[in-house]
Amino acid sequence: MIFAPGFGEREQRRRDALTRQERWLAQQQDELRPELRLAADVRRRLRAVAGRAGISPEQGRAQFAEHARMNDDGMVRVDPFLPR
């Protein structure tokens, strides 16, 4: 079989990309990544609180998530806390 010039390089890049993707997928399966979905009014309130505390909305959401707890009945609650 005759291959075009550069075929070996492209094939190697493809194999390297597949290897990186497989490694990334394996890492994603090993990590527990919580997802936080909030209603628009809750997001606005959190953004306002973060602004008053002098932190970014992302930092505010991260702190909010740090304080979130799940009750025995599966409901999520957040105890009162002061953003830092």
C-alpha positions as CSV (number, residue, x, y, z in Angstrom):
1,M,0.0,0.0,0.0
2,I,1.3,3.5,-0.9
3,F,0.5,6.3,1.5
4,A,0.6,10.1,0.9
5,P,3.6,12.0,2.4
6,G,2.9,12.9,6.1
7,F,0.5,10.0,6.6
8,G,2.5,8.5,9.4
9,E,2.6,11.8,11.2
10,R,-1.1,12.3,10.9
11,E,-1.8,8.8,12.1
12,Q,0.5,9.3,15.1
13,R,-1.2,12.6,16.0
14,R,-4.6,10.8,15.7
15,R,-3.4,8.0,18.0
16,D,-2.0,10.6,20.5
17,A,-5.3,12.5,20.5
18,L,-7.2,9.3,21.1
19,T,-4.9,8.4,24.0
20,R,-5.3,11.8,25.6
21,Q,-9.1,11.5,25.2
22,E,-9.2,8.1,26.8
23,R,-7.1,9.3,29.7
24,W,-9.4,12.4,30.1
25,L,-12.5,10.2,30.0
26,A,-11.0,7.8,32.6
27,Q,-10.2,10.8,34.9
28,Q,-13.7,12.2,34.5
29,Q,-15.2,8.9,35.7
30,D,-12.9,8.9,38.8
31,E,-14.0,12.4,39.8
32,L,-17.1,13.3,41.6
33,R,-18.3,16.6,40.1
34,P,-21.3,18.2,41.7
35,E,-23.6,20.3,39.6
36,L,-25.6,23.2,41.0
37,R,-28.6,24.5,39.1
38,L,-30.4,27.4,40.6
39,A,-33.6,29.3,39.7
40,A,-33.1,32.8,38.1
41,D,-34.3,34.6,41.2
42,V,-31.9,32.6,43.4
43,R,-29.0,33.4,41.1
44,R,-29.8,37.1,41.2
45,R,-29.9,37.1,45.0
46,L,-26.6,35.2,45.2
47,R,-25.0,37.6,42.7
48,A,-26.2,40.5,44.8
49,V,-24.9,39.0,48.0
50,A,-21.5,38.2,46.4
51,G,-21.3,41.8,45.2
52,R,-22.0,43.2,48.7
53,A,-19.3,40.8,50.1
54,G,-16.8,42.0,47.5
55,I,-16.4,38.6,45.8
56,S,-17.2,37.4,42.3
57,P,-20.4,35.5,41.6
58,E,-18.4,32.4,40.9
59,Q,-16.7,32.6,44.3
60,G,-20.1,33.1,45.9
61,R,-21.5,30.0,44.2
62,A,-18.5,28.0,45.3
63,Q,-19.0,29.0,48.9
64,F,-22.7,28.4,48.6
65,A,-21.9,24.9,47.3
66,E,-19.4,24.3,50.1
67,H,-22.1,24.9,52.7
68,A,-24.8,22.8,51.0
69,R,-25.9,19.7,52.8
70,M,-28.4,17.0,51.9
71,N,-30.9,15.9,54.5
72,D,-32.0,12.3,55.1
73,D,-35.1,12.9,52.9
74,G,-32.9,14.1,49.9
75,M,-33.6,17.8,50.3
76,V,-30.6,20.1,49.9
77,R,-30.3,22.9,52.4
78,V,-27.7,25.5,53.1
79,D,-27.1,26.7,56.7
80,P,-26.6,30.4,57.1
81,F,-23.0,31.6,56.6
82,L,-21.1,34.8,55.9
83,P,-19.3,34.9,52.5
84,R,-15.6,35.5,52.9
